[in-house]
């Protein structure tokens, strides 16, 4: 095992942002939670969404957390993922308006990844996340699946790990990533995620 001495401060290159990534997994199909139906809330399957449609929703959800991986992909690369028959994309809708996204990746069965799970800011804290996770697990745990996993990081909502653990996921791995600041690339506005300072 590689030993890292975190007691010694290490400068990061300017223009970059660090993130501690936590991986969580679920190896047993959960008992249905019985989350009640919510008036006006429905989950729509969107086969192969258009790249710009995806990016618009991705930005609404992820700008506050500096989501940028998918913004770095061109249309062809993004369409190759979203159009793969083993990748399923869903949009929770409140009274017909999109309030989040769910992407399930079945390309590496018997493992299934919840690749993206998020809500637009105005839907956070209203119980929509719990409802969406229940739907995600109902869909993911199909015949032949042995494990469902996901990851989150210190740039995400501060309650993310607690939420995933309360959903039945167990942490099993942690990594450190350093990414180019997407605000300096022009992928996100400079005033995005003010809790994470820009250092040029």
Steps between C-alpha positions, in 0.01 A plus 500: 500500500633843409569714805417869469622749756210744528676684784715675240310775313514446125437790265256436218548672166293816467193459283419159645251372756551198731227254590492199730287237326311239702371185332198323649336170415192290571529121463153393609169600346331733750158445645258745333473806721140566414559866421155641429409642162557873475238710322621623164834317521581243232808336350542518123737277304682706238673275243817654356440864600650762269841622626386860552184389680716292732751781554230752589363278777851395607594866547183579696576217741877508518617859466500554878727194534726567200376199302700516178602153376217475249546863392848409376360243255412594144161406354625174350658375822201601712252346255698175504437471875141622508404292195650176627213252549654395833482856635159613625418867556202619701364841593282554808229751413290709735177598327674440166811707575841328536637511854796265479677219322576133549744306283545126547790322332444128435808457277698306760253244629460351754602842638277801438619855550277789596707725280306822563247580767403857570229760545464858388562740793134583560413130543764428766365438850143429400514120514544463125846350543370216716221433252746500211744266677220254567413502128869467408543189713178346371631537145863407568434179693383284212578138425873431471613798708727426795616847597389862464761767557557873472748765602485848643762754597572794727380740229149352517219589740630466859221255584571269205689227686253500787213471251661210312581316820143543623392347168699184575833571329828416674826693439782279372761719332635855510719685251641848455444673166627835375310647205536811288268771630212509247439869571839586359429286193180692432290187551326655801451865602759659723243552775411129516558318828612804704577268793799375296736793432654548159880513514644599165 
